[in-house]
């Protein structure tokens, strides 16, 4: 059972405490059975735009899925053009020294993790993040799994690490706080494509 953040008196995430990790959102892998790829990609793009709006550090970690250099889906690559992908061969992101080092270097303890496959890359990254003391947030609409049954099991396991599952819209609203502020108004524009 996960810790109740209210009774545990956990501080809410803020732009100054938050970073984002995108895992394996690649053309060869993104064919999720639990979240239609177009919706998953729209949510990941919205999350990247939120990251830029709030000036969050963002990391991309990719596994080779064939003989060619791994690459993000084009829509997300366009948003993250300034982020150099970290290529890993380890299933668990925190077992890959460059990925773990990039996350640690930000000095931020709130780690948003999204990607595919939920049952492998996302689950194992959440486990590693929890072991390393991060407060983990998983926007489920920016993740995709191989089957509803196995993804549900993975999300239950993720929550057992005291990770927080939510939606991209929720995380954006928490970061903005005041939706009437300049950034709040910009956030609503970013969220419109995934809320309609």
C-alpha positions as CSV (number, residue, x, y, z in Angstrom):
1,X,0.0,0.0,0.0
2,X,1.3,3.4,-0.9
3,X,1.9,6.3,1.5
4,X,-0.8,8.8,1.6
5,X,0.9,12.1,0.7
6,X,-1.4,14.1,2.8
7,X,-0.9,12.2,6.0
8,X,2.8,11.8,5.2
9,X,3.0,15.6,4.9
10,X,4.9,15.4,1.6
11,X,5.7,18.8,0.0
12,X,4.0,19.2,-3.4
13,X,6.1,19.2,-6.5
14,X,7.1,22.6,-7.8
15,X,9.0,23.8,-11.0
16,X,12.1,24.1,-8.8
17,X,12.0,20.5,-7.6
18,X,10.9,18.7,-10.7
19,X,12.6,17.0,-13.7
20,X,11.2,14.7,-16.4
21,X,12.5,11.4,-17.8
22,X,11.2,10.1,-21.2
23,X,11.8,6.4,-21.9
24,X,11.8,4.6,-25.2
25,X,9.1,6.5,-27.0
26,X,10.4,5.3,-30.3
27,X,8.6,4.4,-33.5
28,X,9.6,0.7,-33.2
29,X,8.3,0.4,-29.6
30,X,5.4,2.8,-29.3
31,X,2.7,0.4,-30.5
32,X,1.1,0.2,-27.1
33,X,-1.9,-2.1,-26.6
34,X,-3.2,-0.1,-23.6
35,X,-2.9,3.5,-24.8
36,X,-3.4,4.3,-28.5
37,X,-0.1,5.4,-29.8
38,X,-1.5,8.7,-31.1
39,X,-2.8,9.6,-27.7
40,X,0.3,8.5,-25.9
41,X,2.4,10.6,-28.2
42,X,0.1,13.7,-27.8
43,X,0.4,13.3,-24.0
44,X,4.2,12.9,-24.2
45,X,4.4,16.0,-26.4
46,X,2.2,18.0,-24.0
47,X,4.5,16.9,-21.1
48,X,7.6,18.0,-23.0
49,X,5.9,21.4,-23.7
50,X,5.1,21.6,-20.0
51,X,8.7,20.9,-19.2
52,X,9.8,23.8,-21.5
53,X,7.1,26.1,-20.1
54,X,8.3,25.6,-16.5
55,X,12.0,25.3,-17.5
56,X,12.3,21.7,-16.1
57,X,15.4,19.6,-16.8
58,X,14.4,16.8,-19.2
59,X,16.3,13.6,-20.1
60,X,15.6,11.1,-22.8
61,X,16.8,7.5,-22.5
62,X,16.5,5.1,-25.4
63,X,17.3,1.4,-26.0
64,X,18.3,0.1,-29.4
65,X,15.3,-1.6,-31.0
66,X,17.1,-2.7,-34.2
67,X,20.3,-2.1,-36.1
68,X,19.8,1.7,-36.4
69,X,20.5,4.4,-33.8
70,X,17.5,4.7,-31.6
71,X,15.4,7.8,-32.0
72,X,12.3,9.3,-30.5
73,X,9.0,9.5,-32.5
74,X,9.3,12.6,-34.7
75,X,6.6,14.6,-32.9
76,X,8.4,14.3,-29.6
77,X,11.9,14.7,-31.1
78,X,10.7,18.1,-32.5
79,X,9.9,19.2,-28.9
80,X,13.1,17.8,-27.4
81,X,15.5,18.9,-30.2
82,X,17.8,20.4,-27.5
83,X,17.9,17.2,-25.4
84,X,20.6,14.7,-26.4
85,X,19.2,11.2,-26.1
86,X,21.1,8.8,-23.8
87,X,21.5,5.4,-25.3
88,X,21.3,2.5,-22.9
89,X,21.4,-1.3,-23.2
90,X,20.1,-1.9,-19.7
91,X,16.4,-2.5,-19.2
92,X,16.5,-0.4,-16.0
93,X,17.4,3.2,-16.5
94,X,19.1,3.6,-13.2
95,X,21.4,0.6,-14.1
96,X,22.7,2.8,-16.9
97,X,25.4,5.0,-15.5
98,X,24.9,8.0,-17.9
99,X,21.2,8.0,-17.4
100,X,21.4,7.8,-13.6
101,X,24.1,10.5,-13.6
102,X,22.1,12.9,-15.8
103,X,19.1,12.5,-13.4
104,X,21.3,13.0,-10.3
105,X,23.1,16.1,-11.8
106,X,19.9,18.1,-11.8
107,X,19.7,18.0,-8.0
108,X,15.9,17.8,-8.2
109,X,14.0,15.2,-6.2
110,X,10.7,15.1,-8.0
111,X,11.1,12.8,-11.0
112,X,8.4,12.5,-13.6
113,X,8.8,9.2,-15.5
114,X,6.9,8.3,-18.7
115,X,7.4,6.0,-21.7
116,X,7.0,2.5,-23.0
117,X,6.8,-0.2,-22.1
118,X,5.1,0.4,-18.7
119,X,5.8,-3.2,-17.6
120,X,9.5,-2.9,-18.2
121,X,11.1,0.5,-18.8
122,X,8.7,2.6,-16.6
123,X,8.4,0.0,-13.8
124,X,12.1,-0.6,-13.5
125,X,12.9,3.2,-13.7
126,X,10.4,3.8,-10.9
127,X,12.0,1.1,-8.8
128,X,15.5,2.6,-9.3
129,X,14.3,6.1,-8.6
130,X,12.6,5.0,-5.4
131,X,15.8,3.2,-4.3
132,X,17.7,6.4,-5.0
133,X,15.3,8.6,-2.9
134,X,13.3,10.3,-5.6
135,X,9.7,11.3,-5.3
136,X,8.3,9.6,-8.4
137,X,5.4,10.7,-10.5
138,X,4.0,8.7,-13.4
139,X,1.6,10.3,-15.9
140,X,-0.2,7.2,-17.1
141,X,-1.5,8.9,-20.3
142,X,2.1,9.3,-21.4
143,X,2.8,5.5,-20.9
144,X,1.8,2.4,-22.7
145,X,1.9,-1.3,-22.0
146,X,1.7,-4.6,-23.8
147,X,-1.7,-5.6,-22.3
148,X,-4.2,-4.1,-19.9
149,X,-3.8,-6.9,-17.5
150,X,0.0,-6.7,-17.3
151,X,0.1,-2.9,-17.3
152,X,-2.4,-2.8,-14.4
153,X,-0.1,-5.2,-12.5
154,X,2.9,-2.9,-13.3
155,X,1.0,0.2,-12.1
156,X,0.1,-1.5,-8.9
157,X,3.7,-2.5,-8.4
158,X,4.8,1.1,-9.2
159,X,2.4,2.4,-6.6
160,X,3.8,-0.1,-4.1
161,X,7.1,1.9,-4.4
162,X,5.2,5.0,-3.1
163,X,5.2,6.4,-6.6
164,X,2.4,8.7,-7.6
165,X,0.3,7.9,-10.6
166,X,-1.6,10.8,-12.3
167,X,-2.2,12.4,-15.6
168,X,-0.3,14.9,-17.6
169,X,-3.1,17.4,-17.0
170,X,-2.8,16.9,-13.2
171,X,1.0,17.3,-13.2
172,X,0.7,20.5,-15.3
173,X,-1.9,22.0,-12.9
174,X,0.2,21.2,-9.9
175,X,3.2,22.9,-11.4
176,X,1.1,26.0,-12.6
177,X,-1.0,26.3,-9.4
178,X,-2.7,29.5,-10.5
179,X,-4.4,28.8,-13.8
180,X,-5.1,32.5,-14.3
181,X,-1.3,33.4,-14.2
182,X,0.6,33.8,-17.5
183,X,2.0,30.3,-17.2
184,X,-1.4,28.9,-16.2
185,X,-2.9,30.4,-19.4
186,X,-0.1,28.9,-21.5
187,X,-0.5,25.6,-19.7
188,X,-4.2,25.4,-20.7
189,X,-3.2,26.0,-24.4
190,X,-0.7,23.1,-24.1
191,X,-3.3,20.8,-22.5
192,X,-6.2,21.6,-24.9
193,X,-5.2,18.9,-27.5
194,X,-5.2,16.1,-24.9
195,X,-8.3,17.2,-23.1
196,X,-10.5,17.4,-26.2
